[in-house]
């Protein structure tokens, strides 16, 4: 579904918020994109009278070190007005021999997001200001220059965020001028060594009195000092360990001869993965058993999207927040390119299960200081006004949430990347095989369907079968939804969720649902399912006199879930190798698990495919390309397809073979 003349997607916005007005305030920045030596001020630890692009980049031998490289990654531990990022971006733009993709990962406290940088100092600063993200913790990925320049803002405590990042850095800009006397430099330097690539450089700013201790900490972590012993300004060093200083190597790209991949499953997950790989020049064979994409759960008339807010900011809440914000970013790019996604714009209202829950969540929203453009607590009166109907209780309102067509998203993603994607519809994959170098997909009669060094399983419950995963980690859930006759809920202004959901469909009336029938393979429509859906809505919207006679039609779709209700995203474990080495792996960590080369999964999204699919695609592509991960490592471990095997190994439930 698209307009007559869609444009190619250009990534120049953040994955958090749309453009908004920024607060203008005096700034010494005077960035000139066409000059390589104009001063760019803003980082408080440098002298604003002598800080230039050259002084920021010269300690890292830039731009020389990134020339003719595929990717260059720079980590900035103190993001202030974007000086390091803007300097690197400006230099990258002016270098004809630049790397293909520039990543800057910058750590900043939450208050750094209170005000966007002044947008009147340079064109690049203005672009950064327009892309400024929502004030919430976590990782915010901002993309510029068609996605070739990526700024990841890691919002939180410096040491905490360094421990959660997973990337291979080529350069570090480190500020310790405000460090407390109790800060242990050894901890910082070990964290840098954990992320350092070969010959990674460090430029560390600290008081002169701390130089001796910092130099020792750097050398103990494997960095060779490049500063004079009596240096009074920044310390510089290069990662050149003489012994092993870390347990795990930071991520590297997959070693493949051809940039070709197979994706099995053309729903939300498969289309998102195909789209992101195609954007980086990969050739994709997209295979699905249906005649058209988005035929299973992705074929529902509409789906709701929203983050989740709990009393604690749990792993599930953080992951869903990251997925929600990144999905908004990707959808906005599709819409700007001319594709129609049938996205609602009135927000989304969630009704609390009890009045006590409404009060508790209101307190949690205040405690975490969630911004009003993210979530707002609602009294019953406020919620009724937004819904346009009387609601049973208060709850909370997501201004950026809503409803959207999953099928329209899939169609837009495939159309936008059509030059790089070959679809094989009405084709069922019976098995997959790996010969040590290439993956092959075979049909039921033994015929080869496609081959490539990378394969991504995005076929819901069937993915676990194809991968031969141990212990049947996924289950199917039958979901029946109902479409009401026109007039039944015409007064509803915005999507409402709670015990169920109600989504206005315009002239098509209202979608309600859905049942949750575990391990039920029945594809038939049941009147009892319609009655159950009506009862769910009645619990949120009292006073409605609905019966099964108000239902115009129904639809059944099957979702895939895991026992912990978290998705399966990332590289699959080599379970045969793990079982052979079960005793040694009994106390292992996720990075210790043997992995299947070139085999990845994106499935078991349950009812959150809209929120998780685009983030899943970005994580998988980052793993394949060896680029900085878009989420914290503990979140990636929570969705790791090998986590159930890991738990069994730790509990001694896997016998060595």
Backbone torsions as a table, in degrees:
resi	resn	phi	psi	omega
1	UNK	NA	116.7	-179.1
2	UNK	-157.9	167.0	175.9
3	UNK	-73.4	173.9	-174.4
4	UNK	-64.2	-33.6	-175.0
5	UNK	-132.1	72.7	179.2
6	UNK	-65.6	146.4	178.5
7	UNK	-97.9	158.2	174.5
8	UNK	-66.3	141.3	-178.0
9	UNK	-68.2	133.6	175.9
10	UNK	-121.9	118.9	-177.8
11	UNK	-85.1	108.8	176.2
12	UNK	-146.0	21.4	179.5
13	UNK	-126.7	166.2	179.0
14	UNK	-82.7	166.6	177.8
15	UNK	-91.0	19.8	-176.1
16	UNK	-120.8	-47.1	-173.4
17	UNK	-142.3	158.4	174.5
18	UNK	-78.9	173.7	177.7
19	UNK	-57.4	144.1	177.8
20	UNK	-147.9	164.3	178.9
21	UNK	-68.6	140.1	179.2
22	UNK	-111.6	153.8	-179.2
23	UNK	-80.6	120.2	179.7
24	UNK	-82.3	133.8	178.8
25	UNK	-149.4	154.3	-177.8
26	UNK	-56.5	139.5	178.4
27	UNK	-146.9	140.8	176.6
28	UNK	-78.9	-5.6	-178.9
29	UNK	-61.1	134.7	173.8
30	UNK	-141.6	61.6	-175.1
31	UNK	-73.8	127.6	177.1
32	UNK	-117.5	109.2	-173.8
33	UNK	-59.6	-24.8	-175.5
34	UNK	-91.5	-0.2	179.9
35	UNK	-119.9	134.9	-177.4
36	UNK	-91.5	-1.0	-175.0
37	UNK	-127.0	12.9	177.7
38	UNK	-74.8	145.7	-179.6
39	UNK	-69.8	141.6	175.2
40	UNK	-128.0	105.4	-173.0
41	UNK	-105.4	161.0	177.2
42	UNK	155.2	-37.5	179.6
43	UNK	-76.5	117.4	-170.5
44	UNK	-64.5	-22.2	-176.1
45	UNK	-80.2	-3.6	177.6
46	UNK	-112.5	151.7	179.3
47	UNK	-67.4	115.9	-176.2
48	UNK	-65.4	-14.3	-179.0
49	UNK	-85.4	-15.1	-178.0
50	UNK	-129.6	4.2	-177.6
51	UNK	-78.3	119.3	179.9
52	UNK	-130.1	169.2	175.1
53	UNK	-56.9	-40.0	179.8
54	UNK	-62.6	-43.6	-177.7
55	UNK	-68.1	-27.8	178.3
56	UNK	-76.5	-38.7	-171.6
57	UNK	-98.4	-25.9	-176.7
58	UNK	-57.5	-39.8	179.3
59	UNK	-60.5	-16.8	-179.3
60	UNK	-105.5	11.8	-179.6
61	UNK	56.1	39.2	177.5
62	UNK	-103.4	144.4	12.1
63	UNK	-88.1	1.9	-173.0
64	UNK	-57.1	-39.8	-171.9
65	UNK	-72.4	-20.8	-179.4
66	UNK	-94.1	-5.8	-175.1
67	UNK	-64.1	134.0	177.2
68	UNK	65.3	16.8	174.8
69	UNK	-96.7	156.3	177.1
70	UNK	-74.3	-46.1	-176.3
71	UNK	-137.7	141.8	171.1
72	UNK	-131.5	132.4	-176.1
73	UNK	-122.4	126.3	179.9
74	UNK	-119.5	132.8	179.5
75	UNK	-110.6	127.0	178.8
76	UNK	-115.0	117.7	-174.3
77	UNK	-85.5	-2.5	178.6
78	UNK	-147.9	92.9	-176.6
79	UNK	-83.3	114.2	176.9
80	UNK	-131.0	108.9	179.6
81	UNK	58.8	12.0	172.1
82	UNK	74.0	23.8	-174.9
83	UNK	-59.8	-48.0	-179.4
84	UNK	-64.0	-45.8	-179.6
85	UNK	-61.5	-48.1	-178.3
86	UNK	-63.3	-37.0	177.3
87	UNK	-63.5	-48.1	-179.3
88	UNK	-63.8	-42.6	-179.5
89	UNK	-62.9	-45.5	-179.9
90	UNK	-61.6	-44.1	179.2
91	UNK	-65.8	-40.1	179.1
92	UNK	-61.1	-44.0	-179.8
93	UNK	-61.8	-34.3	-175.6
94	UNK	-88.2	4.7	-175.0
95	UNK	-110.7	112.6	-179.1
96	UNK	-67.2	-23.6	-179.0
97	UNK	-101.0	23.1	-175.3
98	UNK	-63.6	164.2	174.3
99	UNK	-65.8	160.1	-178.7
100	UNK	-68.8	-39.4	-179.2
101	UNK	-136.3	133.1	178.7
102	UNK	-111.4	124.0	175.9
103	UNK	-112.1	130.5	170.1
104	UNK	-121.1	122.4	178.1
105	UNK	-110.8	116.4	-173.7
106	UNK	-120.8	132.6	-179.4
107	UNK	-98.2	135.0	-178.1
108	UNK	-150.4	149.5	175.2
109	UNK	-74.2	162.6	-178.0
110	UNK	-55.9	-35.8	-177.1
111	UNK	-66.7	-16.0	176.9
112	UNK	-64.7	-19.8	179.9
113	UNK	-91.2	0.6	-177.4
114	UNK	-61.1	-39.3	-179.8
115	UNK	-132.0	132.6	174.0
116	UNK	-68.3	154.2	175.2
117	UNK	-58.1	152.8	178.0
118	UNK	-58.1	132.1	-175.1
119	UNK	-97.5	11.2	-177.5
120	UNK	-110.7	14.8	-176.3
121	UNK	-98.2	-23.8	179.4
122	UNK	-172.1	160.6	176.0
123	UNK	-59.9	-38.2	-179.1
124	UNK	-69.0	-41.9	177.0
125	UNK	-62.0	-35.8	178.2
126	UNK	-65.4	-40.2	177.0
127	UNK	-63.6	-40.7	178.6
128	UNK	-63.6	-42.2	179.5
129	UNK	-63.2	-40.0	179.6
130	UNK	-66.3	-28.1	-177.9
131	UNK	-92.6	6.2	-172.0
132	UNK	-58.0	133.2	-172.2
133	UNK	-86.0	170.2	175.7
134	UNK	-66.9	148.2	-176.7
135	UNK	-81.9	77.4	175.2
136	UNK	-136.2	151.5	-179.7
137	UNK	-72.0	166.7	179.3
138	UNK	112.6	-163.4	-179.6
139	UNK	-99.9	131.6	176.5
140	UNK	-117.5	119.7	-178.6
141	UNK	-101.5	115.3	-180.0
142	UNK	-108.5	131.5	-172.8
143	UNK	-120.3	139.0	-177.8
144	UNK	-136.9	164.3	176.6
145	UNK	49.6	58.2	178.0
146	UNK	57.7	33.1	177.3
147	UNK	80.2	5.4	-178.9
148	UNK	-85.1	-17.7	173.9
149	UNK	-118.8	121.5	-173.7
150	UNK	-127.2	121.8	173.5
151	UNK	-105.3	120.3	174.8
152	UNK	-106.3	115.0	176.7
153	UNK	-92.0	117.7	178.1
154	UNK	-99.2	103.9	-171.9
155	UNK	-94.8	114.5	180.0
156	UNK	157.8	-172.5	177.5
157	UNK	-63.2	140.5	-174.7
158	UNK	-58.2	-52.7	-176.4
159	UNK	-65.3	-39.0	179.0
160	UNK	-63.9	-45.7	-178.3
161	UNK	-68.2	-37.3	177.0
162	UNK	-60.2	-36.6	-179.6
163	UNK	-72.4	-19.6	-176.6
164	UNK	-99.6	-14.7	179.2
165	UNK	-73.3	151.6	172.5
166	UNK	-138.0	111.2	-174.6
167	UNK	-165.1	170.8	173.7
168	UNK	-117.0	106.9	-174.6
169	UNK	-87.3	142.6	172.6
170	UNK	-98.4	-21.3	-178.2
171	UNK	-156.3	147.3	177.4
172	UNK	-126.6	131.2	167.8
173	UNK	-107.7	113.0	-171.2
174	UNK	-119.9	131.5	177.3
175	UNK	-114.9	121.5	174.7
176	UNK	-125.9	22.4	-177.6
177	UNK	-67.3	-29.1	179.7
178	UNK	-100.1	15.3	-176.6
179	UNK	-67.9	142.8	176.4
180	UNK	-75.4	156.7	-179.1
181	UNK	-62.4	-24.8	-178.7
182	UNK	-82.2	-9.8	179.5
183	UNK	-64.4	134.0	-179.2
184	UNK	-95.3	109.5	-178.5
185	UNK	-64.2	-22.4	-180.0
186	UNK	-64.0	-36.9	179.4
187	UNK	-64.6	-44.4	178.5
188	UNK	-62.2	-47.4	-176.0
189	UNK	-66.6	-34.8	175.1
190	UNK	-65.4	-37.7	178.3
191	UNK	-64.8	-39.3	177.3
192	UNK	-65.3	-41.9	-179.6
193	UNK	-63.8	-32.7	179.9
194	UNK	-63.7	-27.3	-175.5
195	UNK	-105.6	-7.2	-170.5
196	UNK	-75.1	134.2	170.4
197	UNK	-84.6	177.5	179.2
198	UNK	-59.3	128.9	177.7
199	UNK	63.3	23.0	176.2
200	UNK	-61.0	142.2	-178.7
201	UNK	-103.4	150.6	176.9
202	UNK	-126.5	131.9	169.8
203	UNK	-119.9	110.2	-170.0
204	UNK	-116.2	120.5	-179.9
205	UNK	-100.1	126.3	-179.9
206	UNK	-157.8	167.3	176.3
207	UNK	-65.1	150.1	-176.9
208	UNK	-59.9	-29.9	-178.5
209	UNK	-68.6	-19.1	-178.4
210	UNK	-95.1	-2.4	-172.0
211	UNK	-63.1	-41.7	-176.8
212	UNK	-61.4	-47.3	-179.2
213	UNK	-65.9	-39.8	-180.0
214	UNK	-67.0	-39.9	179.2
215	UNK	-61.3	-42.0	178.3
216	UNK	-64.0	-41.5	-179.2
217	UNK	-65.8	-40.3	177.9
218	UNK	-62.4	-46.6	-178.2
219	UNK	-65.5	-36.8	177.9
220	UNK	-66.5	-27.1	-179.6
221	UNK	-88.3	-0.1	176.4
222	UNK	104.3	10.2	179.1
223	UNK	-98.5	134.8	176.1
224	UNK	-94.6	123.2	-176.9
225	UNK	-67.3	138.3	176.6
226	UNK	-114.9	5.9	-179.3
227	UNK	-97.0	151.9	173.8
228	UNK	-64.9	151.6	-176.8
229	UNK	-60.9	-28.7	-178.1
230	UNK	-104.0	22.2	-179.1
231	UNK	-60.1	135.5	-178.5
232	UNK	-105.2	-12.1	-178.9
233	UNK	-103.2	-124.9	-176.3
234	UNK	-80.4	148.5	170.7
235	UNK	-89.8	136.9	175.9
236	UNK	-123.2	148.1	-178.3
237	UNK	-156.6	164.6	179.6
238	UNK	-130.9	138.9	-178.0
239	UNK	-73.6	110.6	-179.2
240	UNK	-148.3	66.8	-174.4
241	UNK	-65.5	139.1	177.0
242	UNK	-92.6	-6.1	176.7
243	UNK	-149.2	171.1	-178.4
244	UNK	-72.1	124.1	-176.0
245	UNK	-115.6	4.4	-179.3
246	UNK	-152.4	156.3	-177.3
247	UNK	-81.2	-36.9	-175.2
248	UNK	-123.2	141.0	173.7
249	UNK	-76.2	138.0	175.2
250	UNK	-64.3	163.8	-168.8
251	UNK	-63.3	143.5	174.8
252	UNK	-124.0	155.4	177.6
253	UNK	-68.6	155.1	175.4
254	UNK	-62.6	140.0	179.3
255	UNK	-87.3	94.1	-177.9
256	UNK	-125.9	147.4	178.1
257	UNK	-80.1	-36.7	-178.8
258	UNK	-125.6	141.0	178.8
259	UNK	-84.4	73.3	-178.6
260	UNK	-131.5	144.7	-178.7
261	UNK	-145.7	151.3	171.1
262	UNK	-105.3	133.8	173.1
263	UNK	-122.2	123.0	-179.8
264	UNK	-104.6	116.7	-177.6
265	UNK	112.8	120.1	-177.1
266	UNK	-113.1	40.3	171.1
267	UNK	-93.9	-156.8	-178.0
268	UNK	-57.3	-45.0	-177.4
269	UNK	-66.9	-50.4	-176.6
270	UNK	-64.8	-39.7	179.2
271	UNK	-68.4	-36.9	178.6
272	UNK	-66.1	-45.0	178.8
273	UNK	-63.0	-44.5	-179.8
274	UNK	-60.6	-42.8	-179.1
275	UNK	-62.8	-44.9	-177.4
276	UNK	-70.5	-39.8	176.4
277	UNK	-64.5	-41.8	179.5
278	UNK	-62.1	-34.4	179.7
279	UNK	-63.6	-22.7	179.1
280	UNK	-101.1	13.5	174.2
281	UNK	91.3	7.9	178.0
282	UNK	-77.5	148.4	172.9
283	UNK	-96.7	128.3	-170.9
284	UNK	-117.6	133.7	166.6
285	UNK	-104.5	108.8	-177.5
286	UNK	-100.5	119.3	-173.3
287	UNK	-117.0	136.2	177.0
288	UNK	-149.2	147.9	-177.4
289	UNK	-76.8	-16.3	179.8
290	UNK	-89.7	165.9	-179.0
291	UNK	-73.8	-24.8	-178.5
292	UNK	-135.8	158.2	174.6
293	UNK	-65.5	161.8	173.0
294	UNK	57.2	55.8	-179.2
295	UNK	-104.9	-23.1	-179.6
296	UNK	-86.2	-127.1	-179.7
297	UNK	-61.7	-28.2	177.9
298	UNK	-69.2	-8.2	179.1
299	UNK	-94.4	5.6	176.7
300	UNK	-61.3	150.3	-177.1
301	UNK	-56.3	-32.7	178.6
302	UNK	-160.7	160.5	174.5
303	UNK	-139.9	155.0	-179.5
304	UNK	-97.8	151.0	177.8
305	UNK	-135.9	136.3	-178.1
306	UNK	-172.7	156.2	170.4
307	UNK	-78.0	179.4	172.9
308	UNK	-120.6	143.6	179.0
309	UNK	-121.9	121.3	178.8
310	UNK	-122.2	172.7	-178.8
311	UNK	-66.1	-27.5	172.0
312	UNK	-119.4	150.4	-179.5
313	UNK	-84.1	77.4	-172.1
314	UNK	-73.1	173.5	176.3
315	UNK	-58.7	-43.5	179.7
316	UNK	-63.6	-40.3	178.8
317	UNK	-65.7	-41.9	-179.7
318	UNK	-66.5	-42.5	180.0
319	UNK	-64.5	-43.5	-179.0
320	UNK	-67.1	-36.2	176.2
321	UNK	-62.5	-46.5	179.4
322	UNK	-61.0	-43.6	179.5
323	UNK	-65.9	-40.8	179.4
324	UNK	-60.5	-49.0	-177.7
325	UNK	-66.6	-39.0	-179.9
326	UNK	-70.7	-35.6	177.1
327	UNK	-63.1	-42.7	178.2
328	UNK	-57.7	-41.7	179.6
329	UNK	-61.5	-49.5	-177.4
330	UNK	-66.2	-40.0	179.2
331	UNK	-65.2	-38.9	179.5
332	UNK	-62.0	-40.0	177.9
333	UNK	-63.7	-40.1	177.3
334	UNK	-63.9	-42.9	179.7
335	UNK	-65.7	-39.8	177.9
336	UNK	-65.8	-25.8	177.3
337	UNK	-82.1	-1.7	174.6
338	UNK	104.2	8.5	-179.5
339	UNK	-93.2	136.3	179.0
340	UNK	-92.2	122.6	-177.4
341	UNK	-109.0	2.0	-179.3
342	UNK	53.9	47.1	-178.5
343	UNK	-92.0	132.1	177.1
344	UNK	-74.8	160.8	-176.3
345	UNK	-133.0	19.7	-178.1
346	UNK	-103.3	10.7	-176.5
347	UNK	79.5	-174.5	-179.6
348	UNK	-140.0	136.3	-177.9
349	UNK	-109.5	129.2	175.3
350	UNK	-110.8	126.0	-179.4
351	UNK	-93.6	129.4	-179.5
352	UNK	-67.1	152.5	178.0
353	UNK	-69.3	-35.0	178.6
354	UNK	-140.2	163.7	176.5
355	UNK	-63.4	-34.4	178.0
356	UNK	-64.2	-39.1	177.4
357	UNK	-64.1	-39.2	178.9
358	UNK	-61.4	-42.9	179.2
359	UNK	-66.7	-41.6	-178.5
360	UNK	-65.1	-41.1	179.8
361	UNK	-71.4	-32.8	174.8
362	UNK	-62.4	-39.5	177.6
363	UNK	-66.9	-38.3	179.4
364	UNK	-66.3	-39.4	178.6
365	UNK	-62.4	-40.1	177.2
366	UNK	-69.4	-40.6	-178.4
367	UNK	-62.0	-44.9	-178.8
368	UNK	-84.5	-4.1	179.3
369	UNK	54.7	44.4	177.6
370	UNK	-64.1	134.8	-178.5
371	UNK	-68.6	152.0	-177.2
372	UNK	-65.7	-20.0	175.6
373	UNK	-80.1	-4.2	175.9
374	UNK	-99.7	-54.1	-180.0
375	UNK	-156.3	148.7	178.6
376	UNK	-135.3	135.0	174.1
377	UNK	-70.7	147.6	-176.8
378	UNK	-130.1	129.8	167.8
379	UNK	-74.2	172.2	178.6
380	UNK	-63.3	-38.8	179.9
381	UNK	-66.2	-43.4	178.7
382	UNK	-63.1	-43.6	-178.7
383	UNK	-64.3	-40.3	179.0
384	UNK	-63.3	-39.2	179.0
385	UNK	-63.5	-43.8	-179.6
386	UNK	-67.9	-40.5	-178.0
387	UNK	-71.7	-29.2	-174.1
388	UNK	83.6	2.1	178.5
389	UNK	-140.4	158.6	176.3
390	UNK	-68.1	131.3	178.5
391	UNK	-110.7	159.7	-173.1
392	UNK	-73.7	-33.9	-174.6
393	UNK	-149.7	173.3	171.0
394	UNK	-74.6	-174.3	-179.5
395	UNK	-179.7	-134.5	179.4
396	UNK	-149.4	153.5	-171.7
397	UNK	-119.9	131.9	177.0
398	UNK	-106.7	101.4	-177.0
399	UNK	-59.2	-29.8	-178.1
400	UNK	-96.9	-2.3	176.7
401	UNK	-78.2	179.4	178.9
402	UNK	161.3	-152.6	179.1
403	UNK	-129.0	153.4	-176.1
404	UNK	-155.0	160.7	177.9
405	UNK	-89.4	112.7	177.3
406	UNK	-60.5	-39.2	-179.2
407	UNK	-64.8	-35.7	178.7
408	UNK	-66.9	-36.8	176.3
409	UNK	-62.0	-49.1	-179.7
410	UNK	-59.0	-45.4	-179.3
411	UNK	-62.0	-41.6	-179.4
412	UNK	-66.2	-44.0	-179.9
413	UNK	-61.6	-42.9	-178.6
414	UNK	-71.2	-38.4	179.0
415	UNK	-66.1	-39.8	-176.9
416	UNK	-68.8	-28.3	-178.3
417	UNK	-109.8	21.8	-169.8
418	UNK	-62.3	-25.0	-179.0
419	UNK	-66.4	-23.7	-175.1
420	UNK	-110.4	0.5	-174.6
421	UNK	-120.4	127.6	171.8
422	UNK	-109.3	121.4	-178.2
423	UNK	-94.6	141.7	174.8
424	UNK	-123.8	83.3	-179.1
425	UNK	-83.2	166.6	-178.0
426	UNK	54.0	37.4	-177.5
427	UNK	-130.9	119.3	-178.5
428	UNK	-102.7	131.9	179.7
429	UNK	-91.4	122.0	-179.0
430	UNK	-88.3	-35.8	-179.0
431	UNK	-159.1	162.8	174.5
432	UNK	-128.0	151.3	-179.4
433	UNK	-139.9	150.7	178.2
434	UNK	-125.8	130.4	-178.5
435	UNK	-100.6	16.1	-177.0
436	UNK	97.0	-12.5	179.8
437	UNK	-139.3	-41.0	-173.2
438	UNK	-125.1	140.1	171.8
439	UNK	-92.7	143.1	176.9
440	UNK	-131.6	139.2	176.7
441	UNK	-108.3	133.0	-175.9
442	UNK	-121.1	147.7	175.1
443	UNK	-85.0	-178.3	-175.7
444	UNK	-64.2	-27.6	-179.2
445	UNK	-93.8	11.3	178.2
446	UNK	86.5	0.7	-178.8
447	UNK	-75.6	142.7	177.8
448	UNK	-78.7	126.7	-178.7
449	UNK	-91.9	-43.7	-177.8
450	UNK	-163.2	160.1	175.9
451	UNK	-143.0	147.4	-178.8
452	UNK	-171.5	159.7	178.2
453	UNK	-73.7	-17.6	-179.6
454	UNK	-122.5	138.5	174.0
455	UNK	-137.5	136.1	-179.6
456	UNK	-120.9	123.4	179.3
457	UNK	-93.6	113.1	-178.6
458	UNK	-130.8	39.2	-172.6
459	UNK	-112.3	38.6	173.9
460	UNK	54.1	-131.1	-173.2
461	UNK	-62.7	-28.6	-178.2
462	UNK	-70.8	-18.4	-178.9
463	UNK	-62.8	-41.9	-180.0
464	UNK	-64.0	-35.7	177.4
465	UNK	-66.1	-46.5	-179.1
466	UNK	-61.5	-38.0	-178.6
467	UNK	-79.1	-12.9	-177.7
468	UNK	64.8	41.1	-175.4
469	UNK	-70.7	141.7	-176.0
470	UNK	-75.1	134.9	170.6
471	UNK	81.8	11.8	177.8
472	UNK	47.4	72.1	-174.0
473	UNK	-77.1	-10.2	-177.8
474	UNK	-117.7	157.1	177.0
475	UNK	-134.5	156.2	177.1
476	UNK	-94.1	150.1	176.4
477	UNK	-128.9	120.3	176.1
478	UNK	-80.7	129.3	177.9
479	UNK	-126.2	118.4	176.8
480	UNK	-105.4	127.9	176.4
481	UNK	-112.7	165.0	-176.1
482	UNK	-132.3	140.6	174.8
483	UNK	-109.8	120.5	-176.4
484	UNK	-83.0	152.7	174.6
485	UNK	-60.7	151.1	175.9
486	UNK	-57.5	137.3	178.8
487	UNK	104.0	-24.0	-175.3
488	UNK	-66.3	-41.7	-179.7
489	UNK	-135.2	39.5	-175.8
490	UNK	-63.2	-24.3	-177.0
491	UNK	-78.9	-7.5	-177.1
492	UNK	-70.1	124.3	-174.7
493	UNK	-90.5	-29.7	-173.0
494	UNK	-145.4	157.7	175.5
495	UNK	-59.1	138.7	179.6
496	UNK	-125.1	133.3	178.2
497	UNK	-129.2	164.0	178.6
498	UNK	169.1	-111.1	174.2
499	UNK	-66.5	-25.0	174.8
500	UNK	-147.7	-152.9	174.7
501	UNK	-146.0	153.8	174.9
502	UNK	-135.5	123.2	-175.1
503	UNK	-125.3	118.7	175.4
504	UNK	-63.6	134.0	179.4
505	UNK	-114.2	19.7	-179.3
506	UNK	67.1	-129.1	-178.2
507	UNK	-64.6	-18.5	-180.0
508	UNK	-85.3	7.9	-179.1
509	UNK	72.8	-135.5	-167.6
510	UNK	-127.6	136.9	176.4
511	UNK	-97.8	130.5	176.8
512	UNK	-129.8	158.5	178.3
513	UNK	165.9	-166.0	-12.1
514	UNK	-131.5	157.5	177.5
515	UNK	-68.7	163.1	-178.1
516	UNK	-137.2	86.3	-171.9
517	UNK	-108.6	98.8	-175.8
518	UNK	-69.2	135.5	175.6
519	UNK	57.5	30.9	179.0
520	UNK	-109.1	109.5	-175.8
521	UNK	-89.4	5.2	-175.4
522	UNK	-70.1	119.3	-179.6
523	UNK	-91.1	-0.4	-177.9
524	UNK	-78.5	154.6	177.6
525	UNK	-83.3	131.6	-179.6
526	UNK	-116.6	137.5	175.6
527	UNK	-64.1	-33.3	178.5
528	UNK	-61.1	-32.9	177.6
529	UNK	-66.7	-40.4	176.7
530	UNK	-63.0	-42.7	179.1
531	UNK	-61.6	-42.6	179.0
532	UNK	-62.4	-41.6	178.9
533	UNK	-63.4	-40.0	178.6
534	UNK	-65.2	-39.9	178.6
535	UNK	-64.3	-37.1	177.4
536	UNK	-62.2	-44.1	-179.0
537	UNK	-67.7	-37.6	179.3
538	UNK	-62.0	-29.5	177.4
539	UNK	-70.0	-21.4	178.4
540	UNK	-100.6	-35.4	-175.1
541	UNK	-121.5	81.9	-176.2
542	UNK	-67.6	156.9	177.9
543	UNK	92.5	-7.4	178.6
544	UNK	-83.4	130.7	179.3
545	UNK	-102.9	74.8	-178.1
546	UNK	-102.9	145.9	173.7
547	UNK	-133.8	174.0	178.7
548	UNK	-61.0	-21.6	178.4
549	UNK	-68.3	-18.2	178.5
550	UNK	-82.3	-4.1	-179.0
551	UNK	-87.1	126.3	-179.5
552	UNK	-86.1	-40.8	179.6
553	UNK	-160.3	167.9	178.7
554	UNK	-136.0	167.3	178.3
555	UNK	-148.6	141.8	176.9
556	UNK	-115.6	132.0	175.4
557	UNK	-135.4	156.1	-177.4
558	UNK	-114.6	128.4	176.6
559	UNK	-105.4	165.8	-178.9
560	UNK	-122.4	131.6	-178.7
561	UNK	-134.7	162.4	172.6
562	UNK	-109.7	170.9	-177.6
563	UNK	-67.3	-27.7	179.0
564	UNK	-96.2	5.0	176.7
565	UNK	62.5	20.5	174.1
566	UNK	-106.4	150.6	-176.9
567	UNK	-75.1	170.9	173.5
568	UNK	-106.1	111.5	-176.5
569	UNK	-139.6	123.1	174.2
570	UNK	127.6	-168.7	-177.7
571	UNK	-74.4	135.4	-178.5
572	UNK	-80.1	148.7	178.7
573	UNK	-76.6	153.0	172.1
574	UNK	-87.1	93.5	-172.1
575	UNK	-70.5	-31.9	177.8
576	UNK	-65.8	-44.0	178.7
577	UNK	-65.9	-37.1	179.7
578	UNK	-66.0	-39.4	179.1
579	UNK	-68.1	-34.6	177.7
580	UNK	-65.8	-27.2	-175.9
581	UNK	-117.3	33.7	-171.5
582	UNK	-59.5	-39.5	-176.7
583	UNK	-64.1	-46.3	-179.1
584	UNK	-66.5	-31.7	-175.7
585	UNK	-88.8	6.8	-176.3
586	UNK	-66.0	-23.8	177.9
587	UNK	-115.7	30.8	-170.5
588	UNK	-84.1	168.1	174.4
589	UNK	-113.2	164.2	-176.9
590	UNK	-52.3	-40.1	-178.1
591	UNK	-70.0	-14.0	179.1
592	UNK	-84.3	-18.6	-176.2
593	UNK	-63.7	136.7	171.6
594	UNK	-66.6	142.4	-175.3
595	UNK	-118.1	152.7	175.0
596	UNK	-80.0	116.7	-177.2
597	UNK	-61.5	124.6	174.3
598	UNK	79.3	6.0	-177.1
599	UNK	-111.2	121.9	-176.2
600	UNK	-131.2	158.3	180.0
601	UNK	-133.5	147.3	173.2
602	UNK	-144.8	88.9	-174.9
603	UNK	-156.4	179.7	-178.6
604	UNK	62.7	47.1	-180.0
605	UNK	-85.0	-7.8	-179.1
606	UNK	58.1	-128.1	-179.6
607	UNK	-97.2	12.9	-176.5
608	UNK	-116.1	29.7	179.8
609	UNK	-60.5	-38.2	-179.7
610	UNK	-61.8	-39.6	-175.8
611	UNK	-80.7	-34.2	-171.4
612	UNK	-96.0	-21.1	-169.1
613	UNK	-63.3	-46.9	-176.0
614	UNK	-69.3	-37.5	176.9
615	UNK	-66.4	-39.6	177.2
616	UNK	-59.3	-43.6	179.0
617	UNK	-61.3	-43.1	-178.9
618	UNK	-65.8	-39.4	178.5
619	UNK	-65.3	-45.3	-179.0
620	UNK	-64.4	-43.5	179.2
621	UNK	-64.3	-38.1	177.2
622	UNK	-63.6	-39.7	177.2
623	UNK	-66.1	-42.3	179.7
624	UNK	-64.3	-42.6	-175.3
625	UNK	-85.7	-8.8	-177.6
626	UNK	69.9	30.9	-177.5
627	UNK	-102.3	165.4	-178.8
628	UNK	-54.3	134.5	-179.6
629	UNK	-70.6	146.0	-176.3
630	UNK	-82.8	-5.0	177.9
631	UNK	-134.2	164.9	179.1
632	UNK	-65.1	153.5	-174.6
633	UNK	-63.5	-34.9	179.8
634	UNK	-67.4	-30.2	175.1
635	UNK	-70.6	-41.5	177.8
636	UNK	-62.4	-37.2	178.2
637	UNK	-67.7	-30.7	179.8
638	UNK	-69.9	-20.3	179.2
639	UNK	-113.7	6.5	-179.0
640	UNK	-60.0	125.7	178.4
641	UNK	-59.8	-18.1	179.4
642	UNK	-89.2	4.7	-172.2
643	UNK	-67.6	-33.6	-179.9
644	UNK	-71.7	-39.1	174.4
645	UNK	-62.0	-41.6	-179.5
646	UNK	-61.2	-41.7	179.6
647	UNK	-65.2	-40.1	179.1
648	UNK	-66.9	-38.4	176.6
649	UNK	-62.6	-43.2	-178.9
650	UNK	-65.9	-32.4	-178.4
651	UNK	-91.8	4.6	179.1
652	UNK	70.1	25.9	-177.1
653	UNK	-92.5	-0.7	178.4
654	UNK	-114.8	118.2	-179.7
655	UNK	-83.3	140.9	177.8
656	UNK	-65.0	142.6	-179.8
657	UNK	-116.4	NA	NA
